[in-house]
Amino acid sequence: MKKIRYFLEYIVVRAALGMVRILPHCAVKMLARLGGWGMALWPEAMKIACANIKVAFPELKPEEVRRIALKSFFNVAFNMTEFLWMSGRKKRIEKYTVIPEPVLSMLKNHVANNERIIFVNPHLGSWEGSGLMAPHYAGVRMVAIAKPVSNPYLNRLLNKLGREQEDGLQIIQTKGAMRACLKALHNGFGVGTLIDQNTRVRNGGVFVNFFGLPVPSSSAPAVLKAYCDKNSIPAVIIYGTSVRHENGVITAHAEKLSKPFEEYKDEKEVLQELMDISQEYIRRYPEHYLWLYKRFQHIPRGCDPELRKRYPYYAKDASDNFYRKILSQLQK
């Protein structure tokens, strides 16, 4: 029965995706608007989003917090549907996305020097679109980590019809991801990572400050860069994000670390600088961030009582299981 249900789900989703891909761009935008309103009508979604925005921008009035949440829902829906609409369609990518010349020249220079790019991307703007733009415009070869859905038919569909439509982009699953990333680096591929996921300490997470509160973030960018240095693999960490500007075009932004990697005292210092960069972009484009995610979910051990009061309603103390079995094999 489960296989039958999975197959029926696959047929429905494939038909829906097929319809999205033949729609005109204005219809895709209208569809996303409906999706955004659908999220806004879900009480828990609005509650989580507003709680997160209040943590980041405590000075805002309730009506402004709600306005940002509504815009965020629309932008998330629009970027996801537009990504599926653009995937594999070069003319669409070139019409609705752009990498400014300084960023494009930087990426092409790293590709020419055979340097692996360790991309650090937040859930801001079109984070999926970034995976299309770098390979298409700059010839970057990279792998991106994706959490598989339980339905195997849908999992293959979303990757083959969406993410892997662009030459140079390959998808690896979260299970065994680090081993696959290391193999990719040895084979000349870069790696795309998401900076704002609640990675457990036992899985390589590190607590860093985000809008004044400690949150866990993956140490993968720093660990992968250290691995490359140790094994004489040329690599560079680049913070990248792609945000829709007022002209409707998704525009790429990129930042590098402020000093050579070897001058940082540890991986946490690297992650903190990357998180600070992310925070600044979110302040510039708050309506484009994924506020629906429970980013402030885990309260670290020994948290100051006054700081604890600033966490949103859904936050809980990180459990022993959250800390257990810290991964160290990549540092060997």
C-alpha positions in Angstrom: 0.0 0.0 0.0 2.9 2.4 0.8 4.4 1.8 -2.7 1.0 2.5 -4.3 0.6 5.7 -2.2 4.1 6.8 -3.1 3.5 6.2 -6.8 0.2 8.1 -6.7 1.9 11.0 -4.9 4.6 11.0 -7.6 2.0 11.2 -10.4 0.2 14.1 -8.8 3.4 16.1 -8.1 4.9 15.3 -11.5 1.7 16.6 -13.2 1.8 19.8 -11.0 5.5 20.4 -11.8 4.8 19.9 -15.5 2.1 22.5 -15.3 4.3 25.0 -13.5 7.0 24.6 -16.2 4.7 25.5 -19.1 3.1 28.5 -17.4 4.1 32.1 -18.3 6.3 33.9 -15.7 3.4 36.1 -14.6 1.3 33.0 -13.8 4.1 31.5 -11.8 4.2 34.7 -9.7 0.4 34.5 -9.3 0.6 30.9 -8.2 3.3 31.8 -5.7 1.1 34.6 -4.3 -1.6 32.1 -3.6 0.9 29.8 -2.0 2.1 32.6 0.2 -1.4 33.4 1.3 -1.9 29.7 2.0 1.1 29.7 4.4 -0.2 32.9 6.0 -3.5 31.2 6.8 -1.7 28.5 8.7 -1.8 29.9 12.3 1.3 28.1 13.5 3.3 29.2 10.5 2.5 32.9 11.1 3.2 32.4 14.9 6.7 31.0 14.2 7.5 33.6 11.6 6.4 36.5 13.8 8.3 35.1 16.8 11.5 34.9 14.8 11.2 38.4 13.4 10.6 39.8 16.9 13.9 38.2 18.0 15.8 39.7 15.1 14.0 43.1 15.1 12.6 43.7 18.6 12.1 47.4 17.8 9.5 46.7 15.1 5.8 47.3 15.7 3.4 44.2 15.4 2.0 45.4 12.1 5.5 45.7 10.6 6.4 42.3 11.9 3.3 40.8 10.2 4.0 42.6 7.0 7.5 41.1 6.8 6.1 37.7 7.6 3.6 37.9 4.7 6.2 39.1 2.2 8.5 36.3 3.4 5.9 33.7 2.7 5.3 35.1 -0.8 9.0 35.3 -1.6 9.7 31.8 -0.4 6.9 30.4 -2.5 7.9 32.5 -5.5 11.6 31.5 -5.4 10.7 27.8 -5.1 8.2 27.8 -8.0 10.4 30.0 -10.1 13.4 27.7 -9.5 11.4 24.7 -10.8 10.2 26.9 -13.7 13.7 27.9 -14.7 15.6 24.7 -14.1 17.2 23.4 -17.4 15.9 26.5 -19.3 18.9 28.6 -20.2 16.9 31.5 -21.7 14.7 31.7 -18.5 17.8 31.7 -16.3 19.5 34.4 -18.3 16.3 36.6 -18.3 15.5 36.5 -14.6 18.9 36.0 -12.9 22.2 37.9 -13.1 25.7 37.6 -11.5 27.3 41.1 -11.5 30.6 41.4 -13.2 32.8 41.6 -10.1 31.3 38.4 -8.7 31.3 36.6 -12.0 35.0 37.5 -12.6 35.9 36.2 -9.1 34.1 32.9 -9.7 35.6 32.4 -13.1 39.1 33.1 -11.7 38.7 30.4 -9.1 37.5 28.0 -11.7 40.4 28.8 -14.0 42.8 28.2 -11.1 41.1 24.8 -10.4 40.2 26.0 -6.9 37.3 24.2 -5.2 34.7 26.7 -4.0 33.1 26.0 -0.7 29.9 27.9 -1.0 28.1 29.1 2.2 24.5 30.0 1.5 21.7 31.0 3.9 17.9 30.4 3.5 17.7 33.9 2.0 16.2 34.8 -1.4 16.6 32.1 -4.0 19.0 29.7 -2.3 18.0 27.0 -4.8 18.6 29.4 -7.7 22.1 30.0 -6.6 22.8 26.4 -7.5 21.7 27.1 -11.0 23.5 30.4 -11.5 27.1 29.5 -10.5 27.3 26.5 -12.8 25.5 28.3 -15.7 27.3 31.6 -15.7 30.7 30.7 -14.3 31.2 27.1 -15.1 31.4 26.1 -11.4 31.2 22.4 -10.8 29.7 21.7 -7.4 27.7 19.2 -5.2 24.9 20.3 -3.0 23.5 18.4 0.1 19.8 17.8 0.1 17.7 16.0 2.6 15.8 13.2 0.9 12.0 13.0 1.1 10.5 9.7 2.3 8.9 9.0 -1.1 11.8 7.7 -3.4 9.9 8.5 -6.6 9.5 12.1 -5.5 13.1 12.3 -4.4 14.4 11.3 -7.8 11.9 13.6 -9.5 12.8 16.7 -7.5 16.5 16.2 -8.2 16.4 15.2 -11.8 13.6 17.6 -12.9 14.9 20.4 -10.7 18.3 20.6 -9.1 20.3 18.5 -11.5 18.9 20.1 -14.7 21.9 22.4 -14.8 25.2 21.0 -16.0 27.9 21.0 -13.2 25.4 20.6 -10.3 25.1 17.3 -8.6 23.0 16.4 -5.5 24.2 14.2 -2.6 22.0 13.0 0.2 22.5 13.9 3.8 23.3 10.3 4.8 27.0 9.9 4.2 27.2 13.5 3.0 30.6 14.3 4.5 32.3 11.3 2.8 30.6 12.2 -0.5 31.8 15.9 -0.1 35.4 14.8 0.4 35.2 12.6 -2.6 33.8 15.5 -4.6 36.6 17.8 -3.5 39.2 15.3 -4.6 37.4 15.0 -8.0 37.5 18.8 -8.6 34.0 19.7 -7.4 33.1 22.5 -5.0 30.5 22.1 -2.2 27.4 24.0 -1.4 26.4 24.3 2.3 23.6 26.0 4.1 24.7 28.0 7.1 21.5 28.4 9.0 20.4 24.8 9.8 20.1 23.6 13.3 23.0 21.1 13.1 23.4 19.1 16.3 26.8 19.4 18.1 27.1 15.6 17.8 26.9 16.0 14.0 29.5 18.8 13.8 27.4 21.8 14.9 28.8 24.8 16.7 26.9 27.4 18.6 27.5 30.9 17.2 25.6 34.2 17.7 22.8 35.1 15.4 20.9 38.3 16.1 22.3 38.2 19.7 21.3 34.6 20.5 23.5 31.5 20.4 22.3 29.1 17.7 23.8 25.9 16.3 25.3 26.0 12.8 27.2 23.4 10.7 31.0 23.6 11.0 31.2 22.0 7.5 32.6 25.0 5.7 35.5 25.4 8.1 36.1 21.6 8.4 36.1 21.1 4.6 38.5 24.0 4.1 40.9 22.6 6.8 40.7 19.2 5.1 41.6 20.7 1.7 44.5 22.6 3.2 45.8 19.5 4.9 45.6 17.5 1.7 46.9 20.2 -0.6 43.6 20.7 -2.4 43.2 24.3 -3.6 40.0 25.6 -2.1 38.3 28.9 -1.0 35.3 29.7 1.2 32.8 32.1 -0.4 29.6 33.4 1.2 27.0 33.6 -1.5 23.3 34.6 -1.6 20.9 35.4 -4.5 18.2 38.0 -3.8 15.4 39.4 -6.0 16.0 43.1 -6.5 13.3 45.7 -7.2 13.6 45.1 -10.9 12.4 41.6 -10.4 15.8 40.0 -11.3 17.5 37.6 -8.9 20.9 39.0 -8.3 23.9 37.2 -6.9 26.0 38.6 -4.0 29.2 37.2 -2.7 31.6 37.8 0.2 35.0 36.4 1.2 36.4 36.0 4.6 38.2 39.1 5.9 41.6 37.3 6.5 43.4 34.2 5.4 41.9 31.0 6.7 45.0 30.0 8.6 44.8 33.2 10.8 41.5 32.1 12.4 42.0 30.5 15.8 39.3 27.8 15.3 36.3 26.7 13.2 33.9 28.6 15.5 35.6 31.9 14.7 35.2 31.2 10.9 31.6 30.3 11.4 30.9 33.4 13.5 32.2 35.7 10.7 30.1 33.9 8.1 27.1 34.2 10.4 27.7 37.9 10.8 27.8 38.3 7.1 24.5 36.4 6.8 23.0 38.6 9.4 23.9 41.8 7.6 22.2 40.5 4.4 19.1 39.5 6.3 18.9 43.0 7.8 19.1 44.4 4.3 16.5 42.0 2.9 14.3 40.8 5.8 11.3 40.1 3.6 13.4 37.5 1.7 14.4 35.4 4.6 12.9 32.0 5.6 11.4 33.1 8.9 9.1 30.0 9.0 12.1 27.9 10.2 12.6 27.3 14.0 16.0 28.8 13.9 16.2 29.6 17.6 15.0 26.2 18.7 17.9 25.0 20.9 19.1 26.8 24.0 22.7 25.9 24.8 23.9 24.6 28.2 24.9 27.3 30.7 22.8 30.0 28.9 22.6 33.3 30.8 19.2 33.7 32.4 18.6 37.1 30.9 19.6 35.9 27.5 17.3 32.9 27.9 14.3 35.3 28.1 14.9 36.5 24.6 14.4 33.1 23.0 11.0 32.6 21.3 8.2 30.5 22.7 9.2 27.2 20.9 12.8 27.1 22.1 13.9 24.3 24.4 17.1 23.4 26.2 19.4 21.3 24.0 19.2 17.7 25.2 22.1 15.4 26.0 21.4 13.6 22.8 22.0 16.9 21.0 25.6 17.0 22.2 26.5 13.3 22.2 28.9 11.7 19.8 30.7 14.7 18.4 32.0 13.8 14.9 35.8 13.9 14.7 36.7 11.7 11.7 37.2 14.6 9.4 39.9 16.1 11.7 42.0 12.9 11.8 
